[in-house]
């Protein structure tokens, strides 16, 4: 029987790293979107800076999350063919990672231009990103057995 406080079983489980790391880009992205909403489109506010740094870290942290997700599929599931919820989770994870990176790029590009305001279309991109991140996390919960 696996003990809940056994560090060896927690750190060396075949999928544990993905399950732990996935929370960082989720939290950073949602916080970045929240700070962006508080900035009200002004790129020179403290909230806009907080949004930019949160989105930067969220985009950066998606790299190890995607990598550990692929490794979990390879080792925990022995590379079996993807189908059903697992395939949908992978596709949504890729789309979520892209939208997180696009949101970061919009903020980065805006900081480098002379405009005083962030583009308004970023709100639609960020709202879609939050929805995809939530749906991806929900399906991931089903895969780990949390939502059962």
N, CA, C and O atoms as a GROMACS GRO file, in nm:
protein
  592
    1UNK      N    1   0.084  -0.118   0.000
    1UNK     CA    2   0.000   0.000   0.000
    1UNK      C    3   0.089   0.125   0.000
    1UNK      O    4   0.189   0.130   0.071
    2UNK      N    5   0.052   0.224  -0.078
    2UNK     CA    6   0.127   0.349  -0.088
    2UNK      C    7   0.092   0.437   0.031
    2UNK      O    8  -0.025   0.459   0.061
    3UNK      N    9   0.195   0.487   0.097
    3UNK     CA   10   0.175   0.576   0.211
    3UNK      C   11   0.164   0.721   0.162
    3UNK      O   12   0.240   0.761   0.074
    4UNK      N   13   0.071   0.800   0.218
    4UNK     CA   14   0.052   0.937   0.169
    4UNK      C   15   0.168   1.031   0.200
    4UNK      O   16   0.185   1.131   0.130
    5UNK      N   17   0.250   1.002   0.300
    5UNK     CA   18   0.359   1.091   0.337
    5UNK      C   19   0.497   1.032   0.307
    5UNK      O   20   0.597   1.076   0.362
    6UNK      N   21   0.500   0.934   0.219
    6UNK     CA   22   0.626   0.872   0.180
    6UNK      C   23   0.688   0.954   0.067
    6UNK      O   24   0.636   0.954  -0.044
    7UNK      N   25   0.800   1.026   0.094
    7UNK     CA   26   0.860   1.111  -0.010
    7UNK      C   27   0.904   1.034  -0.133
    7UNK      O   28   0.895   1.084  -0.245
    8UNK      N   29   0.952   0.912  -0.115
    8UNK     CA   30   1.000   0.834  -0.229
    8UNK      C   31   0.885   0.803  -0.324
    8UNK      O   32   0.901   0.814  -0.446
    9UNK      N   33   0.771   0.764  -0.272
    9UNK     CA   34   0.659   0.731  -0.361
    9UNK      C   35   0.602   0.856  -0.426
    9UNK      O   36   0.550   0.849  -0.537
   10UNK      N   37   0.612   0.970  -0.360
   10UNK     CA   38   0.562   1.094  -0.418
   10UNK      C   39   0.653   1.148  -0.527
   10UNK      O   40   0.605   1.194  -0.630
   11UNK      N   41   0.783   1.142  -0.505
   11UNK     CA   42   0.878   1.199  -0.600
   11UNK      C   43   0.910   1.108  -0.717
   11UNK      O   44   0.944   1.155  -0.825
   12UNK      N   45   0.900   0.978  -0.697
   12UNK     CA   46   0.939   0.884  -0.801
   12UNK      C   47   0.822   0.819  -0.872
   12UNK      O   48   0.841   0.727  -0.952
   13UNK      N   49   0.700   0.864  -0.845
   13UNK     CA   50   0.586   0.810  -0.918
   13UNK      C   51   0.600   0.846  -1.065
   13UNK      O   52   0.659   0.949  -1.098
   14UNK      N   53   0.546   0.764  -1.151
   14UNK     CA   54   0.570   0.781  -1.294
   14UNK      C   55   0.506   0.908  -1.351
   14UNK      O   56   0.548   0.954  -1.457
   15UNK      N   57   0.406   0.964  -1.286
   15UNK     CA   58   0.341   1.083  -1.337
   15UNK      C   59   0.339   1.198  -1.237
   15UNK      O   60   0.278   1.301  -1.265
   16UNK      N   61   0.403   1.183  -1.123
   16UNK     CA   62   0.391   1.280  -1.014
   16UNK      C   63   0.442   1.418  -1.051
   16UNK      O   64   0.384   1.518  -1.010
   17UNK      N   65   0.549   1.426  -1.127
   17UNK     CA   66   0.607   1.556  -1.157
   17UNK      C   67   0.510   1.641  -1.239
   17UNK      O   68   0.498   1.761  -1.214
   18UNK      N   69   0.441   1.583  -1.333
   18UNK     CA   70   0.345   1.657  -1.414
   18UNK      C   71   0.230   1.708  -1.327
   18UNK      O   72   0.188   1.823  -1.340
   19UNK      N   73   0.181   1.623  -1.241
   19UNK     CA   74   0.068   1.658  -1.156
   19UNK      C   75   0.104   1.774  -1.062
   19UNK      O   76   0.019   1.858  -1.032
   20UNK      N   77   0.228   1.779  -1.018
   20UNK     CA   78   0.273   1.888  -0.930
   20UNK      C   79   0.300   2.015  -1.010
   20UNK      O   80   0.255   2.122  -0.971
   21UNK      N   81   0.372   2.004  -1.120
   21UNK     CA   82   0.414   2.122  -1.197
   21UNK      C   83   0.300   2.194  -1.267
   21UNK      O   84   0.308   2.314  -1.291
   22UNK      N   85   0.194   2.122  -1.299
   22UNK     CA   86   0.086   2.180  -1.379
   22UNK      C   87   0.017   2.298  -1.308
   22UNK      O   88  -0.042   2.383  -1.374
   23UNK      N   89   0.025   2.303  -1.177
   23UNK     CA   90  -0.042   2.410  -1.104
   23UNK      C   91   0.025   2.546  -1.120
   23UNK      O   92  -0.040   2.649  -1.103
   24UNK      N   93   0.153   2.548  -1.152
   24UNK     CA   94   0.224   2.675  -1.167
   24UNK      C   95   0.175   2.757  -1.286
   24UNK      O   96   0.139   2.873  -1.266
   25UNK      N   97   0.172   2.704  -1.408
   25UNK     CA   98   0.123   2.788  -1.517
   25UNK      C   99  -0.025   2.823  -1.503
   25UNK      O  100  -0.067   2.931  -1.546
   26UNK      N  101  -0.103   2.734  -1.444
   26UNK     CA  102  -0.245   2.764  -1.424
   26UNK      C  103  -0.260   2.885  -1.333
   26UNK      O  104  -0.329   2.981  -1.368
   27UNK      N  105  -0.197   2.880  -1.218
   27UNK     CA  106  -0.209   2.991  -1.121
   27UNK      C  107  -0.148   3.120  -1.175
   27UNK      O  108  -0.206   3.227  -1.160
   28UNK      N  109  -0.031   3.111  -1.237
   28UNK     CA  110   0.035   3.229  -1.290
   28UNK      C  111  -0.046   3.293  -1.402
   28UNK      O  112  -0.056   3.415  -1.409
   29UNK      N  113  -0.105   3.213  -1.488
   29UNK     CA  114  -0.183   3.267  -1.599
   29UNK      C  115  -0.310   3.335  -1.547
   29UNK      O  116  -0.341   3.447  -1.588
   30UNK      N  117  -0.381   3.269  -1.460
   30UNK     CA  118  -0.504   3.329  -1.408
   30UNK      C  119  -0.474   3.456  -1.330
   30UNK      O  120  -0.548   3.554  -1.340
   31UNK      N  121  -0.366   3.457  -1.252
   31UNK     CA  122  -0.326   3.578  -1.181
   31UNK      C  123  -0.286   3.688  -1.279
   31UNK      O  124  -0.319   3.805  -1.259
   32UNK      N  125  -0.215   3.651  -1.386
   32UNK     CA  126  -0.176   3.749  -1.488
   32UNK      C  127  -0.297   3.811  -1.556
   32UNK      O  128  -0.299   3.932  -1.580
   33UNK      N  129  -0.396   3.731  -1.588
   33UNK     CA  130  -0.518   3.782  -1.649
   33UNK      C  131  -0.592   3.874  -1.550
   33UNK      O  132  -0.643   3.978  -1.589
   34UNK      N  133  -0.596   3.834  -1.424
   34UNK     CA  134  -0.660   3.917  -1.322
   34UNK      C  135  -0.590   4.052  -1.310
   34UNK      O  136  -0.656   4.156  -1.306
   35UNK      N  137  -0.457   4.052  -1.304
   35UNK     CA  138  -0.382   4.178  -1.297
   35UNK      C  139  -0.403   4.261  -1.423
   35UNK      O  140  -0.409   4.384  -1.417
   36UNK      N  141  -0.414   4.195  -1.537
   36UNK     CA  142  -0.439   4.267  -1.661
   36UNK      C  143  -0.575   4.336  -1.657
   36UNK      O  144  -0.589   4.450  -1.702
   37UNK      N  145  -0.675   4.268  -1.602
   37UNK     CA  146  -0.807   4.331  -1.589
   37UNK      C  147  -0.800   4.451  -1.494
   37UNK      O  148  -0.865   4.553  -1.518
   38UNK      N  149  -0.723   4.438  -1.388
   38UNK     CA  150  -0.709   4.550  -1.294
   38UNK      C  151  -0.632   4.667  -1.354
   38UNK      O  152  -0.650   4.781  -1.310
   39UNK      N  153  -0.548   4.641  -1.452
   39UNK     CA  154  -0.471   4.749  -1.515
   39UNK      C  155  -0.558   4.835  -1.606
   39UNK      O  156  -0.518   4.946  -1.643
   40UNK      N  157  -0.673   4.785  -1.643
   40UNK     CA  158  -0.767   4.855  -1.731
   40UNK      C  159  -0.702   4.900  -1.862
   40UNK      O  160  -0.736   5.005  -1.916
   41UNK      N  161  -0.610   4.820  -1.913
   41UNK     CA  162  -0.550   4.845  -2.043
   41UNK      C  163  -0.436   4.944  -2.044
   41UNK      O  164  -0.378   4.970  -2.150
   42UNK      N  165  -0.400   4.999  -1.929
   42UNK     CA  166  -0.288   5.094  -1.922
   42UNK      C  167  -0.160   5.015  -1.904
   42UNK      O  168  -0.142   4.948  -1.802
   43UNK      N  169  -0.072   5.022  -2.000
   43UNK     CA  170   0.047   4.938  -1.993
   43UNK      C  171   0.153   4.993  -1.899
   43UNK      O  172   0.251   4.924  -1.872
   44UNK      N  173   0.137   5.114  -1.849
   44UNK     CA  174   0.237   5.174  -1.759
   44UNK      C  175   0.196   5.166  -1.612
   44UNK      O  176   0.258   5.230  -1.528
   45UNK      N  177   0.094   5.088  -1.581
   45UNK     CA  178   0.053   5.076  -1.441
   45UNK      C  179   0.126   4.960  -1.373
   45UNK      O  180   0.184   4.874  -1.438
   46UNK      N  181   0.122   4.961  -1.241
   46UNK     CA  182   0.184   4.852  -1.164
   46UNK      C  183   0.113   4.720  -1.190
   46UNK      O  184   0.176   4.615  -1.193
   47UNK      N  185  -0.019   4.725  -1.210
   47UNK     CA  186  -0.093   4.603  -1.240
   47UNK      C  187  -0.053   4.546  -1.376
   47UNK      O  188  -0.046   4.424  -1.392
   48UNK      N  189  -0.027   4.633  -1.473
   48UNK     CA  190   0.017   4.585  -1.605
   48UNK      C  191   0.153   4.518  -1.595
   48UNK      O  192   0.178   4.417  -1.661
   49UNK      N  193   0.241   4.573  -1.512
   49UNK     CA  194   0.372   4.510  -1.493
   49UNK      C  195   0.357   4.374  -1.424
   49UNK      O  196   0.423   4.278  -1.462
   50UNK      N  197   0.271   4.367  -1.324
   50UNK     CA  198   0.246   4.240  -1.256
   50UNK      C  199   0.186   4.138  -1.352
   50UNK      O  200   0.220   4.020  -1.348
   51UNK      N  201   0.096   4.184  -1.440
   51UNK     CA  202   0.036   4.095  -1.540
   51UNK      C  203   0.143   4.043  -1.634
   51UNK      O  204   0.147   3.924  -1.664
   52UNK      N  205   0.231   4.131  -1.680
   52UNK     CA  206   0.337   4.091  -1.773
   52UNK      C  207   0.429   3.987  -1.711
   52UNK      O  208   0.462   3.887  -1.775
   53UNK      N  209   0.470   4.008  -1.588
   53UNK     CA  210   0.562   3.913  -1.526
   53UNK      C  211   0.494   3.781  -1.495
   53UNK      O  212   0.556   3.675  -1.507
   54UNK      N  213   0.369   3.784  -1.455
   54UNK     CA  214   0.296   3.659  -1.433
   54UNK      C  215   0.277   3.583  -1.563
   54UNK      O  216   0.294   3.461  -1.568
   55UNK      N  217   0.241   3.654  -1.670
   55UNK     CA  218   0.224   3.588  -1.800
   55UNK      C  219   0.357   3.534  -1.853
   55UNK      O  220   0.361   3.429  -1.916
   56UNK      N  221   0.466   3.607  -1.827
   56UNK     CA  222   0.598   3.560  -1.868
   56UNK      C  223   0.634   3.429  -1.799
   56UNK      O  224   0.677   3.334  -1.864
   57UNK      N  225   0.615   3.425  -1.668
   57UNK     CA  226   0.645   3.303  -1.594
   57UNK      C  227   0.551   3.189  -1.631
   57UNK      O  228   0.592   3.073  -1.635
   58UNK      N  229   0.424   3.222  -1.657
   58UNK     CA  230   0.329   3.119  -1.699
   58UNK      C  231   0.372   3.058  -1.832
   58UNK      O  232   0.370   2.936  -1.847
   59UNK      N  233   0.410   3.142  -1.928
   59UNK     CA  234   0.454   3.092  -2.058
   59UNK      C  235   0.579   3.007  -2.044
   59UNK      O  236   0.592   2.903  -2.108
   60UNK      N  237   0.671   3.052  -1.962
   60UNK     CA  238   0.796   2.977  -1.941
   60UNK      C  239   0.770   2.843  -1.871
   60UNK      O  240   0.832   2.742  -1.904
   61UNK      N  241   0.679   2.842  -1.776
   61UNK     CA  242   0.654   2.720  -1.700
   61UNK      C  243   0.571   2.617  -1.776
   61UNK      O  244   0.559   2.503  -1.731
   62UNK      N  245   0.513   2.655  -1.890
   62UNK     CA  246   0.441   2.554  -1.969
   62UNK      C  247   0.537   2.454  -2.034
   62UNK      O  248   0.497   2.342  -2.066
   63UNK      N  249   0.662   2.494  -2.053
   63UNK     CA  250   0.759   2.405  -2.119
   63UNK      C  251   0.782   2.277  -2.038
   63UNK      O  252   0.766   2.168  -2.092
   64UNK      N  253   0.820   2.287  -1.908
   64UNK     CA  254   0.837   2.162  -1.833
   64UNK      C  255   0.706   2.088  -1.808
   64UNK      O  256   0.706   1.966  -1.792
   65UNK      N  257   0.594   2.159  -1.806
   65UNK     CA  258   0.466   2.091  -1.784
   65UNK      C  259   0.431   2.005  -1.904
   65UNK      O  260   0.391   1.889  -1.889
   66UNK      N  261   0.446   2.059  -2.024
   66UNK     CA  262   0.420   1.980  -2.144
   66UNK      C  263   0.518   1.864  -2.153
   66UNK      O  264   0.480   1.752  -2.187
   67UNK      N  265   0.644   1.890  -2.122
   67UNK     CA  266   0.746   1.784  -2.127
   67UNK      C  267   0.715   1.671  -2.029
   67UNK      O  268   0.722   1.554  -2.065
   68UNK      N  269   0.680   1.706  -1.906
   68UNK     CA  270   0.649   1.601  -1.808
   68UNK      C  271   0.518   1.530  -1.841
   68UNK      O  272   0.502   1.413  -1.808
   69UNK      N  273   0.425   1.600  -1.905
   69UNK     CA  274   0.302   1.534  -1.949
   69UNK      C  275   0.330   1.430  -2.055
   69UNK      O  276   0.275   1.320  -2.052
   70UNK      N  277   0.416   1.464  -2.149
   70UNK     CA  278   0.454   1.367  -2.253
   70UNK      C  279   0.533   1.251  -2.194
   70UNK      O  280   0.516   1.137  -2.236
   71UNK      N  281   0.619   1.280  -2.096
   71UNK     CA  282   0.693   1.172  -2.030
   71UNK      C  283   0.600   1.082  -1.950
   71UNK      O  284   0.619   0.960  -1.945
   72UNK      N  285   0.499   1.140  -1.886
   72UNK     CA  286   0.402   1.059  -1.811
   72UNK      C  287   0.327   0.966  -1.906
   72UNK      O  288   0.304   0.850  -1.874
   73UNK      N  289   0.290   1.018  -2.022
   73UNK     CA  290   0.224   0.934  -2.121
   73UNK      C  291   0.317   0.822  -2.164
   73UNK      O  292   0.275   0.707  -2.178
   74UNK      N  293   0.443   0.855  -2.186
   74UNK     CA  294   0.540   0.757  -2.235
   74UNK      C  295   0.569   0.649  -2.132
   74UNK      O  296   0.573   0.530  -2.165
   75UNK      N  297   0.590   0.689  -2.006
   75UNK     CA  298   0.631   0.592  -1.904
   75UNK      C  299   0.515   0.533  -1.826
   75UNK      O  300   0.511   0.411  -1.805
   76UNK      N  301   0.420   0.615  -1.782
   76UNK     CA  302   0.309   0.562  -1.702
   76UNK      C  303   0.213   0.480  -1.787
   76UNK      O  304   0.160   0.378  -1.743
   77UNK      N  305   0.190   0.526  -1.910
   77UNK     CA  306   0.097   0.455  -1.997
   77UNK      C  307   0.168   0.374  -2.105
   77UNK      O  308   0.105   0.320  -2.195
   78UNK      N  309   0.300   0.368  -2.095
   78UNK     CA  310   0.384   0.291  -2.185
   78UNK      C  311   0.362   0.326  -2.331
   78UNK      O  312   0.370   0.240  -2.419
   79UNK      N  313   0.334   0.455  -2.358
   79UNK     CA  314   0.321   0.504  -2.494
   79UNK      C  315   0.203   0.449  -2.572
   79UNK      O  316   0.204   0.451  -2.695
   80UNK      N  317   0.101   0.400  -2.502
   80UNK     CA  318  -0.013   0.345  -2.574
   80UNK      C  319  -0.084   0.453  -2.655
   80UNK      O  320  -0.067   0.572  -2.629
   81UNK      N  321  -0.162   0.412  -2.751
   81UNK     CA  322  -0.229   0.504  -2.841
   81UNK      C  323  -0.323   0.596  -2.762
   81UNK      O  324  -0.398   0.550  -2.675
   82UNK      N  325  -0.317   0.724  -2.794
   82UNK     CA  326  -0.402   0.821  -2.726
   82UNK      C  327  -0.544   0.814  -2.782
   82UNK      O  328  -0.563   0.808  -2.904
   83UNK      N  329  -0.642   0.816  -2.693
   83UNK     CA  330  -0.782   0.818  -2.735
   83UNK      C  331  -0.866   0.874  -2.622
   83UNK      O  332  -0.822   0.879  -2.507
   84UNK      N  333  -0.984   0.917  -2.653
   84UNK     CA  334  -1.079   0.964  -2.554
   84UNK      C  335  -1.033   1.087  -2.478
   84UNK      O  336  -0.984   1.184  -2.536
   85UNK      N  337  -1.050   1.081  -2.346
   85UNK     CA  338  -1.021   1.194  -2.259
   85UNK      C  339  -0.872   1.229  -2.262
   85UNK      O  340  -0.836   1.347  -2.257
   86UNK      N  341  -0.786   1.130  -2.270
   86UNK     CA  342  -0.642   1.156  -2.273
   86UNK      C  343  -0.602   1.233  -2.399
   86UNK      O  344  -0.521   1.326  -2.392
   87UNK      N  345  -0.657   1.196  -2.512
   87UNK     CA  346  -0.628   1.268  -2.637
   87UNK      C  347  -0.682   1.410  -2.630
   87UNK      O  348  -0.614   1.505  -2.669
   88UNK      N  349  -0.803   1.426  -2.580
   88UNK     CA  350  -0.862   1.560  -2.567
   88UNK      C  351  -0.781   1.645  -2.470
   88UNK      O  352  -0.760   1.764  -2.494
   89UNK      N  353  -0.735   1.586  -2.362
   89UNK     CA  354  -0.652   1.657  -2.265
   89UNK      C  355  -0.522   1.705  -2.331
   89UNK      O  356  -0.480   1.819  -2.309
   90UNK      N  357  -0.459   1.621  -2.410
   90UNK     CA  358  -0.336   1.660  -2.480
   90UNK      C  359  -0.362   1.774  -2.578
   90UNK      O  360  -0.285   1.870  -2.581
   91UNK      N  361  -0.467   1.764  -2.657
   91UNK     CA  362  -0.497   1.869  -2.754
   91UNK      C  363  -0.530   2.001  -2.686
   91UNK      O  364  -0.483   2.106  -2.730
   92UNK      N  365  -0.609   1.996  -2.580
   92UNK     CA  366  -0.641   2.118  -2.506
   92UNK      C  367  -0.519   2.175  -2.436
   92UNK      O  368  -0.506   2.297  -2.423
   93UNK      N  369  -0.430   2.089  -2.389
   93UNK     CA  370  -0.307   2.136  -2.325
   93UNK      C  371  -0.219   2.211  -2.424
   93UNK      O  372  -0.160   2.314  -2.390
   94UNK      N  373  -0.209   2.161  -2.545
   94UNK     CA  374  -0.131   2.230  -2.648
   94UNK      C  375  -0.196   2.364  -2.683
   94UNK      O  376  -0.126   2.465  -2.696
   95UNK      N  377  -0.329   2.365  -2.698
   95UNK     CA  378  -0.399   2.490  -2.727
   95UNK      C  379  -0.385   2.589  -2.611
   95UNK      O  380  -0.367   2.709  -2.634
   96UNK      N  381  -0.394   2.540  -2.488
   96UNK     CA  382  -0.377   2.627  -2.372
   96UNK      C  383  -0.238   2.686  -2.367
   96UNK      O  384  -0.221   2.806  -2.341
   97UNK      N  385  -0.138   2.604  -2.392
   97UNK     CA  386   0.000   2.653  -2.393
   97UNK      C  387   0.021   2.759  -2.500
   97UNK      O  388   0.090   2.859  -2.477
   98UNK      N  389  -0.039   2.739  -2.615
   98UNK     CA  390  -0.028   2.839  -2.722
   98UNK      C  391  -0.096   2.970  -2.682
   98UNK      O  392  -0.041   3.078  -2.706
   99UNK      N  393  -0.214   2.962  -2.623
   99UNK     CA  394  -0.284   3.085  -2.583
   99UNK      C  395  -0.212   3.157  -2.469
   99UNK      O  396  -0.211   3.280  -2.465
  100UNK      N  397  -0.151   3.083  -2.380
  100UNK     CA  398  -0.071   3.146  -2.275
  100UNK      C  399   0.047   3.219  -2.338
  100UNK      O  400   0.077   3.332  -2.300
  101UNK      N  401   0.112   3.157  -2.434
  101UNK     CA  402   0.226   3.220  -2.502
  101UNK      C  403   0.182   3.339  -2.585
  101UNK      O  404   0.252   3.440  -2.590
  102UNK      N  405   0.068   3.329  -2.651
  102UNK     CA  406   0.016   3.442  -2.728
  102UNK      C  407  -0.018   3.559  -2.637
  102UNK      O  408   0.011   3.674  -2.670
  103UNK      N  409  -0.079   3.530  -2.523
  103UNK     CA  410  -0.111   3.637  -2.426
  103UNK      C  411   0.016   3.707  -2.380
  103UNK      O  412   0.021   3.830  -2.371
  104UNK      N  413   0.119   3.628  -2.351
  104UNK     CA  414   0.246   3.687  -2.310
  104UNK      C  415   0.304   3.772  -2.423
  104UNK      O  416   0.353   3.882  -2.399
  105UNK      N  417   0.299   3.720  -2.546
  105UNK     CA  418   0.356   3.792  -2.659
  105UNK      C  419   0.284   3.924  -2.683
  105UNK      O  420   0.348   4.024  -2.716
  106UNK      N  421   0.152   3.927  -2.666
  106UNK     CA  422   0.075   4.052  -2.682
  106UNK      C  423   0.126   4.156  -2.583
  106UNK      O  424   0.147   4.272  -2.620
  107UNK      N  425   0.145   4.116  -2.459
  107UNK     CA  426   0.194   4.209  -2.357
  107UNK      C  427   0.339   4.251  -2.387
  107UNK      O  428   0.374   4.368  -2.372
  108UNK      N  429   0.420   4.157  -2.428
  108UNK     CA  430   0.560   4.188  -2.460
  108UNK      C  431   0.568   4.285  -2.577
  108UNK      O  432   0.643   4.382  -2.572
  109UNK      N  433   0.492   4.258  -2.681
  109UNK     CA  434   0.492   4.345  -2.799
  109UNK      C  435   0.441   4.485  -2.763
  109UNK      O  436   0.494   4.585  -2.811
  110UNK      N  437   0.339   4.490  -2.680
  110UNK     CA  438   0.284   4.620  -2.640
  110UNK      C  439   0.383   4.700  -2.558
  110UNK      O  440   0.389   4.823  -2.571
  111UNK      N  441   0.461   4.635  -2.474
  111UNK     CA  442   0.561   4.705  -2.394
  111UNK      C  443   0.672   4.765  -2.480
  111UNK      O  444   0.736   4.861  -2.439
  112UNK      N  445   0.694   4.708  -2.597
  112UNK     CA  446   0.802   4.754  -2.685
  112UNK      C  447   0.757   4.864  -2.781
  112UNK      O  448   0.841   4.925  -2.848
  113UNK      N  449   0.627   4.889  -2.790
  113UNK     CA  450   0.577   4.992  -2.880
  113UNK      C  451   0.549   5.120  -2.802
  113UNK      O  452   0.552   5.121  -2.679
  114UNK      N  453   0.522   5.227  -2.875
  114UNK     CA  454   0.501   5.358  -2.812
  114UNK      C  455   0.356   5.380  -2.768
  114UNK      O  456   0.326   5.481  -2.704
  115UNK      N  457   0.268   5.287  -2.799
  115UNK     CA  458   0.128   5.305  -2.758
  115UNK      C  459   0.118   5.309  -2.606
  115UNK      O  460   0.198   5.248  -2.535
  116UNK      N  461   0.017   5.383  -2.558
  116UNK     CA  462   0.000   5.392  -2.413
  116UNK      C  463  -0.096   5.287  -2.359
  116UNK      O  464  -0.100   5.262  -2.238
  117UNK      N  465  -0.172   5.226  -2.447
  117UNK     CA  466  -0.271   5.128  -2.403
  117UNK      C  467  -0.244   4.992  -2.465
  117UNK      O  468  -0.187   4.981  -2.574
  118UNK      N  469  -0.285   4.889  -2.394
  118UNK     CA  470  -0.277   4.753  -2.447
  118UNK      C  471  -0.390   4.734  -2.549
  118UNK      O  472  -0.494   4.797  -2.537
  119UNK      N  473  -0.370   4.647  -2.650
  119UNK     CA  474  -0.478   4.626  -2.748
  119UNK      C  475  -0.599   4.560  -2.682
  119UNK      O  476  -0.584   4.477  -2.593
  120UNK      N  477  -0.717   4.600  -2.725
  120UNK     CA  478  -0.839   4.549  -2.660
  120UNK      C  479  -0.867   4.403  -2.694
  120UNK      O  480  -0.935   4.335  -2.617
  121UNK      N  481  -0.816   4.353  -2.805
  121UNK     CA  482  -0.843   4.213  -2.841
  121UNK      C  483  -0.776   4.115  -2.745
  121UNK      O  484  -0.809   3.996  -2.744
  122UNK      N  485  -0.682   4.162  -2.664
  122UNK     CA  486  -0.613   4.074  -2.570
  122UNK      C  487  -0.711   4.014  -2.470
  122UNK      O  488  -0.690   3.903  -2.422
  123UNK      N  489  -0.817   4.089  -2.437
  123UNK     CA  490  -0.915   4.038  -2.340
  123UNK      C  491  -0.986   3.913  -2.392
  123UNK      O  492  -1.012   3.821  -2.315
  124UNK      N  493  -1.016   3.909  -2.521
  124UNK     CA  494  -1.079   3.791  -2.580
  124UNK      C  495  -0.982   3.673  -2.580
  124UNK      O  496  -1.020   3.560  -2.549
  125UNK      N  497  -0.857   3.700  -2.613
  125UNK     CA  498  -0.755   3.594  -2.613
  125UNK      C  499  -0.737   3.540  -2.472
  125UNK      O  500  -0.731   3.419  -2.452
  126UNK      N  501  -0.729   3.630  -2.373
  126UNK     CA  502  -0.710   3.587  -2.235
  126UNK      C  503  -0.831   3.513  -2.180
  126UNK      O  504  -0.816   3.416  -2.106
  127UNK      N  505  -0.952   3.558  -2.215
  127UNK     CA  506  -1.074   3.489  -2.169
  127UNK      C  507  -1.081   3.348  -2.228
  127UNK      O  508  -1.114   3.253  -2.157
  128UNK      N  509  -1.050   3.336  -2.356
  128UNK     CA  510  -1.047   3.203  -2.418
  128UNK      C  511  -0.939   3.117  -2.354
  128UNK      O  512  -0.959   2.997  -2.332
  129UNK      N  513  -0.824   3.178  -2.324
  129UNK     CA  514  -0.716   3.105  -2.258
  129UNK      C  515  -0.757   3.053  -2.121
  129UNK      O  516  -0.727   2.939  -2.087
  130UNK      N  517  -0.824   3.135  -2.042
  130UNK     CA  518  -0.869   3.092  -1.909
  130UNK      C  519  -0.968   2.976  -1.922
  130UNK      O  520  -0.962   2.880  -1.845
  131UNK      N  521  -1.060   2.986  -2.018
  131UNK     CA  522  -1.157   2.878  -2.038
  131UNK      C  523  -1.088   2.748  -2.079
  131UNK      O  524  -1.122   2.641  -2.029
  132UNK      N  525  -0.991   2.756  -2.170
  132UNK     CA  526  -0.920   2.635  -2.214
  132UNK      C  527  -0.835   2.577  -2.102
  132UNK      O  528  -0.827   2.455  -2.087
  133UNK      N  529  -0.771   2.663  -2.023
  133UNK     CA  530  -0.691   2.615  -1.910
  133UNK      C  531  -0.781   2.543  -1.810
  133UNK      O  532  -0.745   2.438  -1.758
  134UNK      N  533  -0.898   2.600  -1.782
  134UNK     CA  534  -0.991   2.538  -1.687
  134UNK      C  535  -1.040   2.403  -1.740
  134UNK      O  536  -1.047   2.306  -1.664
  135UNK      N  537  -1.075   2.397  -1.867
  135UNK     CA  538  -1.123   2.271  -1.925
  135UNK      C  539  -1.013   2.166  -1.928
  135UNK      O  540  -1.037   2.048  -1.901
  136UNK      N  541  -0.892   2.209  -1.962
  136UNK     CA  542  -0.778   2.116  -1.963
  136UNK      C  543  -0.752   2.060  -1.824
  136UNK      O  544  -0.731   1.940  -1.807
  137UNK      N  545  -0.754   2.147  -1.724
  137UNK     CA  546  -0.735   2.103  -1.585
  137UNK      C  547  -0.846   2.011  -1.538
  137UNK      O  548  -0.821   1.915  -1.465
  138UNK      N  549  -0.967   2.039  -1.580
  138UNK     CA  550  -1.081   1.954  -1.543
  138UNK      C  551  -1.063   1.813  -1.599
  138UNK      O  552  -1.085   1.714  -1.529
  139UNK      N  553  -1.023   1.805  -1.726
  139UNK     CA  554  -1.000   1.672  -1.785
  139UNK      C  555  -0.880   1.604  -1.721
  139UNK      O  556  -0.880   1.482  -1.704
  140UNK      N  557  -0.778   1.681  -1.685
  140UNK     CA  558  -0.664   1.623  -1.615
  140UNK      C  559  -0.702   1.565  -1.481
  140UNK      O  560  -0.646   1.464  -1.437
  141UNK      N  561  -0.798   1.630  -1.415
  141UNK     CA  562  -0.849   1.576  -1.288
  141UNK      C  563  -0.916   1.441  -1.306
  141UNK      O  564  -0.902   1.352  -1.222
  142UNK      N  565  -0.989   1.425  -1.416
  142UNK     CA  566  -1.049   1.296  -1.444
  142UNK      C  567  -0.944   1.189  -1.471
  142UNK      O  568  -0.959   1.074  -1.431
  143UNK      N  569  -0.837   1.229  -1.537
  143UNK     CA  570  -0.731   1.132  -1.568
  143UNK      C  571  -0.658   1.085  -1.443
  143UNK      O  572  -0.614   0.970  -1.436
  144UNK      N  573  -0.645   1.172  -1.344
  144UNK     CA  574  -0.576   1.134  -1.220
  144UNK      C  575  -0.669   1.070  -1.119
  144UNK      O  576  -0.622   1.015  -1.019
  145UNK      N  577  -0.799   1.075  -1.144
  145UNK     CA  578  -0.895   1.016  -1.053
  145UNK      C  579  -0.945   1.110  -0.946
  145UNK      O  580  -1.018   1.067  -0.857
  146UNK      N  581  -0.908   1.236  -0.953
  146UNK     CA  582  -0.952   1.333  -0.853
  146UNK      C  583  -1.101   1.363  -0.866
  146UNK      O  584  -1.170   1.379  -0.766
  147UNK      N  585  -1.150   1.370  -0.988
  147UNK     CA  586  -1.290   1.408  -1.013
  147UNK      C  587  -1.385   1.290  -1.016
  147UNK      O  588  -1.501   1.306  -1.054
  148UNK      N  589  -1.339   1.175  -0.978
  148UNK     CA  590  -1.427   1.056  -0.984
  148UNK      C  591  -1.504   1.041  -0.855
  148UNK      O  592  -1.583   0.948  -0.841
   0.00000   0.00000   0.00000
